[in-house]
Amino acid sequence: MIERTSPPCTIDDMMYAPTLHVVENPAELASFAADFVVERARTAVAERGCFVVALAGGGTPKPVYEQLAHAERVAAIDWERVHVFFGDERCVPPADEQSNFRMAREALLEHVPLPEVNIHRMLGEVDPEVAAVTCEQQLKQLFRCERPAIDLVLLGIGGDGHTASLFPGTAAVRERERLVVAQYVDKLASWRVTFTPVLLDAAHEVLFLAEGAGKASVIREILEGTYRPDVLPSQRVQPRAGRVHWLLDRAAAGGLRETLPRVGR
């Protein structure tokens, strides 16, 4: 594994220096990410009494969840003190094969002793605006504050630079008040419910996951290109008091310049 801290760049009058972790292949990525979650869960429970995590949908996170469901990792987490949210959701019923909740349930949630009441899914089967408001209310009630600080948010990367359901050119990317919004995505001709940058920027830690050579070009644009959040919404995720990590396999990191020495194998 290789680790480095990318050179800081000034964005919105703040210093943004994500930590980059590069592993050899998707299998190592899944294992690393699962161990990362376990470590953060144990730390959060020890320091704050509970661990609040937001899960991502998509193909890359699924093996991570399957790794988390392994017996040794299940035993390492106090699941009674874990609360699970979702960074975004397609507006479909929870049993639909497109549902992020269904994927996470089948890969992880039904295999761990997590209280049902601690699973806060986005209600993809109801009106999108109702689903967004409900999720925001659940977050505020759990944290008892207006700006919840989630312990760890897992995020994927789309080939167009989107993350969660923050798509290029959409109003959700520019949201400055609400924590969760309903967003119609023209290119997909469908509704999504998504965390906004307001909520993502309050997180203690964010872990981006990406694999494969097909993501190399957009990752280079996001991490080393000009700041254009309307074009590359992933750039908009900048926790003000937290940390951002990028976990890539070697193929996904292939477009990055060797601007800093890398350590590890």
Secondary structure, 3 states (H helix, E strand, C coil): CEEEECCCEEECCEEECCEEEEECCHHHHHHHHHHHHHHHHHHHHHHHCCEEEEECCCCCHHHHHHHHCCHHHHHHCCHHHEEEEECEEECCCCCCCCCHHHHHHHHCHHHCCCCHHHECCCCCCCCHHHHHHHHHHHHHHHHCCCCCCCCEEEEECCCCCCECCECCCCHHHHCCCCCEEEEEEHHHCEEEEEECHHHHCCCCEEEEEECCHHHHHHHHHHHHCCCCCCCCHHHHCCCCCCEEEEEEECCCCCCCCCCCCCEEC
